[in-house]
Amino acid sequence: MNRYLIILAILTLGACKSPEARYPVTQKSGSHISESIAKNQELLEKEMALIENVINQDSTREYQSSQDGFWYTYNKKSEDTSNTATPEFGDLVEFDYSISTLDDDVIYAEGEKATRTYAVDQEKLFSGLRQGLKLMKEGETVTFLFPSYKAYGYYGDKNKIGTNWPIKTEVTLNNITEKEEIQN
């Protein structure tokens, strides 16, 4: 009986070993991230060259570079000096727009996407257009040139706009309703 107690005690003490960490069979380095960065930089350079080419070929207009990474030109600029309001967070804007490739192949004609009412920074809209609307005044028409990362990016719009397409968008801002007016 003593023998069985000794064996049981030895087995019990041997089973009380603390757990050891399990290590992965393979360890990956950051090479995937480096490759992704290089690929995205190459894509951006290619798109910037395409956009510069569009700007250089359009000698009748003066394009401006935005702080947000896209270019724009006024087709119709507000001459009304008292009209200084641009959309701000929460304002409701009504606008029409068309989308085309940089080669002017129409993707969505104006009217194909109905006149849109948009609460600034409170609804989904691709980032370039969201930022571009904030530069506009009521009654203006602006053409924007967006690199793909400011447009529909990697996923496209899952309809007519494919993966990583830089686009040209013509936008007419019809109306701005300020947040205070909406709340009253």
C-alpha positions, 0 to 999 in steps of 0.5 A, spaced: 500 500 500 505 504 501 508 503 494 502 505 491 502 511 495 509 513 493 507 512 486 501 516 486 505 522 489 510 521 484 505 522 479 501 527 482 507 532 483 510 530 476 503 532 473 503 539 476 508 542 471 506 549 469 504 550 462 509 552 456 508 557 451 507 554 444 511 557 439 508 558 431 511 553 426 513 558 422 515 565 423 513 571 418 517 577 417 514 584 415 516 582 408 508 582 406 507 589 409 514 592 405 511 589 399 504 592 400 507 599 401 512 598 395 506 596 390 501 602 393 507 607 392 508 604 385 500 605 383 500 612 386 506 614 382 502 611 376 496 615 377 499 621 379 502 621 372 496 620 369 492 626 372 498 630 371 497 628 363 490 630 364 492 637 367 497 638 362 493 637 356 487 641 358 490 648 357 484 652 357 483 651 365 487 652 371 487 646 376 489 647 383 491 642 388 488 640 394 491 639 401 487 632 401 491 629 395 486 631 389 486 636 383 480 641 381 478 646 377 472 651 376 467 650 370 463 655 373 465 659 379 461 664 384 462 671 382 457 673 388 462 676 393 456 676 398 456 668 397 462 666 402 458 660 405 461 653 404 458 647 407 460 645 414 459 639 418 452 637 419 449 642 413 445 639 408 447 640 401 444 638 394 448 637 388 448 633 381 454 630 379 457 625 373 463 620 374 468 619 368 474 616 367 480 620 366 480 619 358 473 622 359 469 615 358 462 616 362 461 612 367 455 615 370 452 621 367 449 627 370 442 625 372 444 617 372 445 618 379 439 622 381 440 629 385 443 627 391 442 630 398 447 629 403 448 631 410 456 633 410 460 628 414 454 624 417 453 620 411 457 615 406 460 618 400 467 617 397 472 621 401 474 625 395 467 628 394 466 629 401 472 633 401 471 636 395 464 639 396 467 643 402 471 647 397 465 649 393 459 655 394 452 654 392 451 655 384 458 653 383 460 647 378 467 644 379 471 638 376 475 634 380 481 629 379 481 624 384 486 618 385 483 611 386 485 612 394 480 618 394 475 615 390 473 608 390 479 605 392 481 597 392 474 595 392 471 600 386 463 601 387 462 594 385 458 596 379 461 600 374 467 602 377 473 597 378 479 596 382 484 602 383 481 607 378 482 614 378 476 618 376 474 625 374 468 628 377 464 634 375 459 636 381 454 642 381 452 644 388 445 646 388 443 648 395 446 649 402 442 648 408 446 650 414 445 646 420 442 651 424 436 652 419 435 644 419 434 644 427 429 650 427 
